[in-house]
Amino acid sequence: MDNTPLDAPGSTSAAAEGSPPPAVRRRQRGWKPGDLSLIAVFAALTAAFSVLPGIPLGSGVPITLQTLAVILTGILLGPGRGAAAVGLFLLAGLAGLPVFSGFRGGLGVLAGPTAGYLLSFPLAAAVAGVLAGIVLRRANRARFPLLFAAGLATSFLVVHPAGIAGLMVNAHLPFSGALVTDIAFWPGDVLKNMLAAAVAVSVFRAFPRMAPATRRRP
């Protein structure tokens, strides 16, 4: 007696429908070479934006384009790949490569006033990616103001609190002094998040498959 249809109904049904077995589906969900390439490219982009000449401030934390690169990376790559790209940038800098502002690198930056901002970047990219994914899946219009809001919320929920904490610990500032120092970056962050949203909208319009809502369709 042939018991094959009764013994393995799931496998027969899956084969009939042409769907891959679970092990194959798990492998397909992993990062592909193209994803790894994007991670490397955006890590390099973040480094390039970081070493561009900034505006020095008395606090020792210059105004740079780092946060623009971090937020843009999170929006375009999503939370996982975005955090990986920015994390790769951060690891390269801590390993000694001069990819931080002022061509600095090495573990010594963790004792400086910029430590809080730098350490917040991978989480900021992840949060920006999550918020941008929500926007892109639910809104077909008004994407620019919504992506701008997602980036700005990330800045003020992740980057600035971490930066203030770093100033309090490493620069020995009281909370009020660290807050006043951090406020100097707010106008620039508004402009950088506007630019990140504008660039992201243009990229998604030119390459719609990069948007999470499209990327996840079968």
Disulfide bonds with the S-S distance in Angstrom:
none
